[in-house]
Amino acid sequence: MDIKDELIQIVEASKKEAIVPFLQKLSIKERKSLRSTLKKLNKEYMELFWVKKGNSTWAERNANEPQEYILNVCNFVCTDLKTFAKYNSNNFISKENLIPILAWGCPEWFGDFIFERNRFFRNGVDYDWMCELEEQGYVQPNCEFIAQQVLNISCPPFYGGIVNSIKFDFKEFTKREITLKEHIWYLFEYETPIHWSWQKDWIAIFVELAKHHYIDRTRLIKVTLGTANHNFKQNLINWFVKLFEALEVSNDELLNLQEDLFNVFHSPHSKAVNIVLKAVKNLAKEDAFDANAFLEHIPNLLASETKSVVNSSLMILDKLAKKYKTLAPQICQIACQALMHTDDKIQMRAAKLIKKYGDLQDETLCQEIGIYQDNLLYDTQNLLSHFLKRVALEESINEIENYQKEAIIREDNYIPALETFDDFVFLASQAFNQNEANHFDLLLGGMVRFAPDVNKVKIEKLMPAFQRAYKIRMTRWSPTTGYLTDLLANIFIDFGQLLVAHFPESCDAIVKIHMLNQKEDNKFNRNVRRLRSLKHWSTNASMTTFCKTHKELGIQVLEKIKNQGNLPLLSTPTHHSFWIDPIVFVERLHAYQVYETKPLDIDFQIALSRLALDHTQNALELAKEKLTGEYLQLMEFMLQPEALPPKQINAAALWMSATLSKNPKKIYSELDHLEYQNKMPRHFLDGQFNWYLKLEKSFLGDRVYKSLAIEINPPKKKNVAKGLGLSYFFHLFKKDRPYFLYENLWGYGDGAYFHHNDVKRFLGLLPNNPEPLLAIQLEMLAGSGYKPSTGEHARVEQLMEALLEQKAEYKKMAHIAIAAGMFYCTQTVQMLAAEAWVKGVYEERIQSGLVGEIQGKLTTINYAPLKRLTDLIANSMLNVSATHNLALQNLIEHCILNMSAKPITNTKKLLDIYYELLAKNKTQVQESKIWQQLEYWKVSGTLKKVIGGIEKINKNE
């Protein structure tokens, strides 16, 4: 009988006992010849398939238990690593199964499978068998694998037992000399789950091994200290710290390991550093302590963000300065580095040390203290006053008198125009990767310009962009793709179909790719088709109403291309952050006037909303030279600050958009006859909605969610469903009204789900009046300040970046975003919010008092820990300039006024900062309500001292 048939017969008959003798008699060549047969048998018996019964689903094989064993043996002996790994049952690798096989059928890849492929299934190979396999030459285990297997050595004590009552039996450790000589030390070199070991108390084991001299105690202490600088997870590092404490190392032992101790100071793990600092405190009094070596490492400790590390380091420096008089000058200079911290306790500890041991005649020391002069707190400055140079503090802080407000239209933020078709091709290849927020508008502008002039060669250049667009549309959902990118892909695909209609002889490639994707699309339910025309565009998200404006723009642009109109779009940005140079805008408008063509309604209104309105004189002169009629009137109104709209107008929507772009706060009586102005609530146009704090209980459990909410929806009216929003008011208007940009900003839902790549594009619709768009975003994001999901972080970051780039005056919604952003749970968002405040103070377009008022109210519901705000102020907002210090004082005063009468955690830090500002600004508390609040807080023992200091400042004491 042929060996292939014999194998098949063994499998079909489930003759488990026959497979080993059968394979053992075959030569290596004969075993390899069975691979094709095994391939078929594996497919029939070993491939997994899913079984579903009711709500349960599980995987099964056709093979019974003997057949599974037979094929595992065959795959192990006859096939390659890839095949065995694919069909292997995890429990096959065991001593019981492999002992009868290894002597004659061990494959070359056996070790690779055990150490790499079998990384998560090591239970089949315990430490003892691993050593046997190595001794017999079957495997050569790597050090990391050995470290993992050492954990499986059998030895008491077990968790849950009483350690002292257990007699340790280390026979498994002493069975092989290499275990204690080499293997056990790999636990200190490679990351293992030793800290999660539930069977054995490894700390007790190491203590006992050292106690009974099974291992060298000095070496154990040394390697334990060394783990602090390994790239281990924090929990594992903390376990080694516990081991170090359990060893109860004596001073004599530590003196012999000073270099190892000091190296721990460079660990990123503060617990390890603190434990060693605690040991060093006791060592510092010893004569054999190497003070000079310690001082070499101290700068790294003083720069730590962990306060306990800095404080402990200063305490040791104090001891050393007292003991070694010759080192005192050096120690004082080193201690100055602690003055970089804004914590009052750290600064005062460092200042007391310097005053106690420093020499007033030491010029170097005085210069070193002077470096930190701007950062010194009031009490610290007074303590070190004799060391400081006679330079007034307010003069040393950077002033902002010479600050020049940045122009909107600048050379450095210019967006290069598309001059050639190759420029358009390059843009199209980039537009779907979200590299720039303005690529949406630039691509639409390029489509209009270059659509009339295409040929087969040019179409071929565009094919990578078409492939990318189809891929985006056909993908059900991607976390990296925004909804507006998906919409842009749909627009570009429809653009391709227009090219096919106009230039059928040149567009074979577009026809082919469309047919292939359409065939694939037809496989899905017709309700989830992806290749629809733009008018039917939607995503599988329930709320994408904010895309309506961009969708309408795309529809009108495609209609313009269809009618072979190639005059440039008015709304294409010329400068970053979606701004349009007014000179370029006038030239574009002039082209429409020359050809007697009407611009697209939505295009015109978006363009007016993006018009840069600083340095407009040259644009105004050009408009007077080139424009006539209502176009000229529009430009004269937009480009002259004091100009008023005429009483007789034709384009009502254009003039309404123009007034909101020029000055959203002002209501022009000349336009009172417009229904947009006399029927619509003003806050839907200028974005100045009311806001309130909200506490909501979770549907699951008793957890309370804290947030702030924006009142976007109108009060309930009879026969008006909740959530209609602005759409309710548009029902009051004429049915044949012209298109109005602001109407399409609002949907029928209570909010909109933004993707982070959509945030800037959405805000870019109204850069001169972003408040209504901020309100829409804040309604969704304002409740995320406490513990948002990972996906929300990126959205909030994009929102804060957009605020930072904003040129319009910060109004209510922007203030809410900045105030809440300072409480956000990521440092990136906090820093962006602080930067927006700093820039707003520079440019005199932020009300610090309003920011503080919002923040104070947020604290009343414990919206987020106050520590986030106080740390941010201390590290990023304090001492930016004298003007900023006054603004910051105003912010904190309004925050205090709006906080509850019962002080919350970290109120002391807020008052410490307020105390510093009063001292630095040389001002007093003027508001009686602040004193009333401080009186309420004075009952707290922790606040009494700092409030007393504020009272002294107020009395000029």
Residue pairs with C-beta under 8 A, 6 or more apart in sequence:
1 9
3 26
3 30
3 33
3 34
4 33
4 34
4 37
6 22
7 22
7 34
7 37
7 38
7 41
7 74
8 37
8 41
9 15
10 18
10 19
10 22
10 70
11 41
11 45
11 67
11 70
11 71
14 64
14 66
14 67
14 70
15 66
15 70
16 66
16 69
16 70
19 69
19 70
19 73
19 74
20 73
20 100
20 101
23 31
23 73
23 74
23 77
23 78
23 105
24 104
24 105
26 34
31 77
31 78
31 105
32 78
34 74
34 78
35 78
35 79
35 83
38 71
38 74
38 75
38 78
38 79
38 83
39 83
41 71
41 74
42 71
42 75
42 83
42 86
42 87
44 62
45 61
45 62
45 63
45 67
45 68
45 71
46 61
46 62
46 63
46 68
46 71
46 87
47 61
47 62
47 87
48 59
48 60
48 61
49 59
49 60
49 61
50 57
50 58
50 59
50 60
51 57
51 58
51 59
51 60
61 68
63 71
68 89
69 92
69 97
71 87
72 87
72 88
72 89
72 92
72 97
73 97
73 101
75 83
75 84
75 87
75 88
76 84
76 92
76 98
76 101
76 105
76 107
77 101
77 105
77 107
80 109
81 107
81 109
81 112
81 113
81 117
84 107
84 109
84 113
85 113
85 117
90 121
90 124
91 124
92 124
93 113
93 114
93 118
93 121
93 124
93 125
94 124
95 124
95 129
102 110
102 133
102 136
102 138
106 138
110 138
110 139
111 138
111 139
111 140
111 141
114 122
114 125
114 139
114 141
114 145
115 139
115 141
115 142
115 145
118 124
118 125
122 145
122 148
122 149
125 133
125 149
126 149
126 152
127 149
127 150
127 152
127 153
128 172
128 175
130 139
130 141
130 145
130 146
130 149
131 176
131 178
133 139
133 141
134 140
134 141
141 149
143 186
143 189
143 190
144 186
144 190
146 183
146 186
147 183
147 186
147 187
147 189
147 190
147 192
148 190
148 192
150 179
150 183
150 184
150 186
150 187
151 187
151 192
151 193
151 194
151 197
151 200
151 202
153 172
153 173
153 179
154 172
155 168
155 169
155 170
155 172
155 173
155 200
155 205
156 166
156 167
156 168
156 169
156 200
157 163
157 166
157 168
157 200
157 201
157 204
157 205
158 199
158 200
158 201
159 198
159 199
159 200
159 201
163 201
163 204
168 205
168 208
168 212
170 208
170 209
170 212
170 214
172 179
173 179
173 180
173 184
173 209
173 214
174 180
174 214
180 209
180 214
180 215
184 215
185 219
185 223
187 194
188 223
188 224
188 226
188 227
188 240
189 223
189 230
191 230
191 231
191 232
191 233
191 236
192 236
194 202
194 236
194 239
195 235
195 236
195 238
195 239
203 239
203 242
203 243
203 246
204 246
206 215
206 220
206 243
206 246
206 247
207 246
207 247
209 215
209 220
210 216
210 217
210 220
210 247
217 247
217 253
218 253
218 256
218 257
220 247
221 244
221 247
221 249
221 253
221 257
221 260
222 257
222 260
224 240
224 243
224 244
224 247
225 244
225 257
225 260
225 261
225 263
225 264
225 276
226 260
226 263
227 236
227 237
227 240
228 237
228 240
228 241
228 263
228 264
228 267
228 269
228 272
228 273
228 276
229 263
229 264
229 266
229 267
230 237
232 240
234 269
237 267
237 269
237 271
237 272
238 269
238 271
238 272
240 272
241 271
241 272
241 275
244 275
245 275
249 279
251 282
251 283
251 286
254 261
254 279
254 283
255 283
255 286
255 288
255 289
258 283
258 289
258 290
258 293
258 294
259 293
261 276
261 279
261 280
261 283
262 293
262 294
262 296
262 297
264 272
264 273
264 276
265 273
265 276
265 297
265 300
265 301
266 297
266 300
267 273
270 304
270 306
270 308
270 309
273 301
273 304
273 306
273 309
274 306
274 308
274 309
274 312
277 301
277 309
277 312
277 313
277 316
278 312
280 294
280 316
281 312
281 315
281 316
281 319
283 289
284 291
284 294
284 316
284 319
284 320
284 323
285 319
285 323
291 320
291 323
291 324
291 327
292 327
294 316
294 320
295 320
295 327
295 330
295 331
295 334
298 313
298 317
298 334
299 334
299 337
301 309
301 310
301 313
302 310
302 313
302 314
302 334
302 335
302 337
302 338
302 340
303 337
303 340
304 310
304 313
307 341
307 343
307 345
307 346
310 338
310 341
310 346
311 345
311 346
311 349
313 338
314 335
314 338
314 346
314 349
314 350
314 353
315 349
317 331
317 334
317 335
317 353
318 353
318 356
320 327
320 331
321 327
321 328
321 331
321 332
321 353
321 356
321 357
322 357
328 357
328 358
329 358
329 359
329 362
329 364
329 365
331 353
331 357
332 353
332 354
332 357
332 358
332 359
332 362
332 365
333 364
333 365
333 368
335 350
335 353
335 354
336 350
336 354
336 365
336 368
336 369
336 371
336 372
338 346
338 347
338 349
338 350
339 347
339 350
339 351
339 369
339 372
339 375
339 376
339 380
340 372
340 375
341 347
342 375
342 377
342 874
342 875
342 878
343 874
344 377
344 379
344 380
344 912
347 376
347 377
347 379
347 380
348 379
348 380
348 383
350 380
351 380
351 383
351 384
352 383
354 365
354 369
354 384
354 387
355 383
355 384
355 387
358 365
358 387
359 365
360 366
360 386
360 387
365 387
366 387
366 388
366 389
369 384
369 387
369 388
370 388
370 389
370 391
373 381
373 388
373 389
373 391
373 393
373 396
374 393
374 396
374 397
374 879
375 879
376 384
377 916
378 915
378 916
378 919
378 920
381 388
381 393
393 920
394 882
394 920
397 879
397 881
397 882
397 885
398 880
398 881
399 881
399 882
399 883
400 841
400 842
400 881
400 883
400 884
403 842
403 843
405 842
405 843
407 614
407 615
408 575
408 579
408 612
408 613
408 614
408 807
409 574
409 575
409 579
409 581
409 582
409 612
409 614
409 615
410 575
413 575
413 576
413 577
413 579
414 574
414 575
414 576
415 438
415 442
415 573
415 574
415 575
415 576
416 423
417 574
418 424
418 427
418 442
418 445
418 446
418 449
418 450
421 450
421 453
421 458
421 461
422 461
423 446
424 446
424 449
424 450
425 458
425 461
425 462
425 465
427 439
427 442
427 443
427 446
428 443
428 446
428 462
428 465
428 492
429 464
429 465
429 468
430 436
430 439
431 439
431 440
431 442
431 443
431 465
431 488
431 492
432 465
432 468
432 469
432 472
432 485
432 488
432 489
432 492
434 480
434 481
434 482
434 485
434 757
436 442
437 578
437 757
437 760
437 761
437 764
438 573
438 576
438 578
438 761
438 764
439 488
440 484
440 485
440 488
440 550
440 761
441 569
441 571
441 572
441 573
441 578
441 764
442 572
442 573
443 488
443 492
444 491
444 553
444 554
444 557
444 569
444 572
445 568
445 569
445 572
447 492
447 495
447 557
447 561
448 557
448 560
448 561
448 565
448 566
448 567
448 568
448 569
449 566
449 568
451 495
451 498
451 499
451 502
451 561
451 566
452 564
452 566
454 499
454 503
454 506
455 503
455 506
456 505
456 506
456 507
456 508
458 506
459 499
459 503
459 506
459 507
459 509
459 510
460 509
463 509
463 510
463 513
465 492
466 492
466 493
466 496
466 509
466 510
466 513
467 513
468 489
469 488
469 489
469 490
469 492
469 493
469 496
470 489
470 493
470 513
470 514
470 517
472 478
472 481
472 485
472 486
472 489
473 486
473 489
473 490
473 493
473 517
473 530
473 531
474 517
474 520
474 521
474 530
474 531
475 481
476 540
477 539
477 540
479 791
480 757
481 755
481 757
482 755
482 756
482 757
482 758
482 761
483 539
483 541
483 544
483 547
483 755
483 758
484 547
484 550
484 755
484 757
484 758
484 761
484 762
485 757
485 758
486 539
487 537
487 547
487 550
487 551
487 554
488 554
490 532
490 534
490 537
490 554
491 534
491 554
491 557
491 558
493 514
493 531
494 533
494 534
494 554
494 558
495 558
495 561
496 507
496 510
496 514
497 510
497 514
498 558
498 561
498 562
499 506
499 507
499 510
500 507
500 510
500 511
500 514
502 564
514 531
517 531
518 531
521 529
521 530
521 531
522 529
524 530
528 540
534 551
534 554
534 555
534 558
535 555
537 551
538 544
541 753
542 749
542 753
543 747
543 749
543 751
543 752
543 753
544 752
544 753
545 746
545 747
545 748
545 749
545 752
546 745
546 747
546 752
546 754
546 758
546 762
546 776
547 758
548 744
548 745
548 747
549 602
549 606
549 741
549 744
549 745
549 765
550 761
552 602
552 739
552 744
553 571
553 600
553 602
553 603
553 606
556 600
556 601
556 602
556 603
557 569
557 600
557 603
560 600
565 597
567 588
567 591
567 592
567 595
567 597
567 599
568 588
568 591
569 588
569 600
569 603
569 607
570 580
570 585
570 588
570 589
570 592
570 599
570 600
570 603
570 604
570 606
570 607
571 580
571 603
571 604
571 606
571 607
571 610
572 580
573 579
573 580
573 610
573 764
574 580
574 581
574 584
575 581
575 612
576 805
577 764
577 767
577 805
577 806
577 807
578 610
578 764
578 765
578 767
579 610
579 611
579 612
579 767
579 807
580 607
580 610
580 611
580 612
581 612
581 619
582 611
582 612
582 613
582 616
582 619
582 635
582 638
582 639
583 618
583 619
583 622
585 607
585 611
585 619
586 619
586 622
586 623
586 626
586 627
586 635
587 622
587 626
588 607
589 599
589 627
589 631
589 635
590 626
590 627
592 598
592 599
593 626
593 627
593 628
593 631
599 607
601 653
601 654
601 738
601 739
602 739
602 741
602 744
604 654
604 657
605 653
605 654
605 657
605 739
605 740
605 741
606 741
606 765
608 634
608 638
608 654
608 657
608 658
608 661
609 657
609 660
609 661
609 741
609 765
609 766
609 767
609 768
609 769
610 764
610 767
610 768
611 638
611 661
611 768
613 638
613 639
613 661
613 662
613 768
616 638
616 639
616 640
617 639
619 635
619 639
620 635
620 636
620 639
620 640
623 631
623 632
623 635
623 636
623 639
624 632
624 636
627 635
630 649
630 650
630 651
633 645
633 646
633 649
634 654
634 655
634 658
636 643
637 643
637 644
637 645
637 658
637 662
638 658
638 661
638 662
644 668
644 670
645 655
645 658
645 659
645 668
645 670
645 671
646 670
647 670
649 655
649 671
651 738
652 674
652 676
652 738
653 676
653 737
653 738
653 739
653 740
653 741
655 671
655 674
656 671
656 674
656 676
656 677
656 685
656 740
656 742
657 740
657 741
657 742
659 666
659 668
659 671
660 685
660 686
660 742
660 766
660 768
660 769
661 766
661 768
661 769
662 768
664 685
664 686
664 687
664 768
664 769
664 771
664 811
665 686
665 811
667 677
667 682
668 677
671 677
672 678
675 732
675 733
675 734
675 737
676 685
676 740
676 742
679 729
679 732
679 733
680 726
680 729
681 714
681 729
682 688
683 689
683 690
684 726
684 729
684 742
684 746
684 772
685 742
685 772
686 769
686 771
686 772
686 811
687 769
687 770
687 771
687 772
687 773
687 774
687 775
687 811
687 812
687 813
688 771
688 811
688 812
688 813
689 710
689 711
689 712
689 775
689 812
689 813
690 710
690 711
691 708
691 709
691 710
691 711
691 778
691 782
691 812
691 816
692 708
692 709
692 711
693 706
693 707
693 708
693 709
693 857
693 858
693 860
693 861
693 863
694 706
694 707
694 708
694 709
694 783
695 704
695 705
695 706
695 861
696 704
696 705
696 707
697 703
697 704
697 705
698 704
698 705
705 783
705 786
706 783
706 786
706 861
706 862
706 863
707 782
707 783
707 784
707 785
707 786
707 863
708 778
708 782
708 783
708 785
708 816
708 820
708 858
708 863
709 779
709 782
709 783
710 775
710 778
710 779
710 782
710 813
710 816
712 725
712 750
712 775
712 776
712 779
713 722
713 723
713 724
713 725
713 750
714 720
714 724
714 725
714 728
714 729
716 722
717 728
720 728
723 748
723 749
723 750
724 748
725 746
725 747
725 748
725 749
725 750
726 742
726 743
726 745
726 746
727 746
727 747
727 748
730 743
741 765
742 772
745 765
745 772
745 773
745 776
746 776
750 779
751 776
751 779
751 780
752 776
752 777
752 780
753 780
754 762
754 777
754 780
754 781
754 795
755 795
756 791
756 794
756 795
756 797
756 798
757 798
759 777
759 795
759 798
759 799
759 802
760 798
760 801
760 802
762 773
762 776
762 777
763 770
763 773
763 774
763 777
763 799
763 802
765 773
766 772
766 773
767 806
767 807
767 808
768 808
769 808
770 802
770 806
770 808
770 813
770 814
771 811
771 812
771 813
771 814
774 799
774 813
774 814
774 817
775 813
777 799
778 813
778 816
778 817
781 792
781 795
781 796
781 799
782 816
782 820
784 792
784 796
785 820
785 823
785 824
785 825
785 858
785 863
785 864
786 825
786 863
786 864
787 825
788 796
788 825
793 826
793 828
793 829
796 821
796 824
796 826
796 829
797 826
797 828
797 829
797 832
799 817
800 817
800 821
800 829
800 832
800 833
800 836
801 832
803 810
803 814
803 817
803 818
803 821
803 832
803 833
803 836
804 832
804 835
804 836
804 839
806 814
809 845
810 818
810 836
810 840
810 845
810 846
810 847
812 850
815 846
815 847
815 850
815 851
815 854
816 854
817 833
818 833
818 836
818 837
818 840
818 846
818 851
819 833
819 850
819 851
819 852
819 854
819 855
819 858
820 854
820 858
820 863
821 829
821 830
821 832
821 833
821 836
822 830
822 833
822 834
822 837
822 851
822 855
822 868
822 869
822 872
823 830
823 855
823 858
823 863
823 864
823 865
823 868
823 869
824 830
824 833
824 864
824 868
825 864
825 868
830 868
830 872
830 876
831 872
831 876
833 872
834 872
834 876
834 877
835 876
836 846
837 846
837 848
837 851
837 877
837 891
838 876
838 877
838 880
838 884
840 846
841 848
841 880
841 883
841 884
841 887
848 887
848 888
848 890
848 891
848 894
849 890
849 891
849 893
849 894
850 894
851 891
851 894
852 890
852 891
852 892
852 893
852 894
852 895
852 896
852 898
853 894
853 895
853 897
853 898
855 869
855 891
855 895
855 898
856 894
856 895
856 896
856 897
856 898
856 899
857 898
858 864
859 866
859 895
859 898
859 899
859 900
859 904
860 898
860 899
860 900
862 904
865 905
865 906
866 904
866 905
866 906
866 907
866 909
866 910
867 905
867 906
867 909
869 910
870 906
870 909
870 910
870 913
873 888
873 892
873 913
874 909
874 913
877 884
877 888
878 885
878 888
878 913
878 916
878 917
879 885
879 920
882 921
885 917
885 920
885 921
886 921
886 923
888 913
888 917
889 914
889 917
889 918
889 921
889 923
892 910
892 913
892 914
892 917
893 914
893 925
893 927
893 930
895 910
896 910
896 914
896 930
896 933
896 934
897 927
897 929
897 930
897 933
899 907
899 933
901 933
901 936
901 937
902 936
903 936
903 937
903 940
903 943
907 937
907 940
907 943
908 942
908 943
908 946
911 937
911 943
911 946
911 947
911 950
912 946
914 950
915 946
915 949
915 950
915 953
917 923
918 924
918 925
918 950
918 953
918 954
919 953
924 953
924 954
925 931
925 934
925 950
925 954
934 947
934 950
937 943
937 947
938 944
938 947
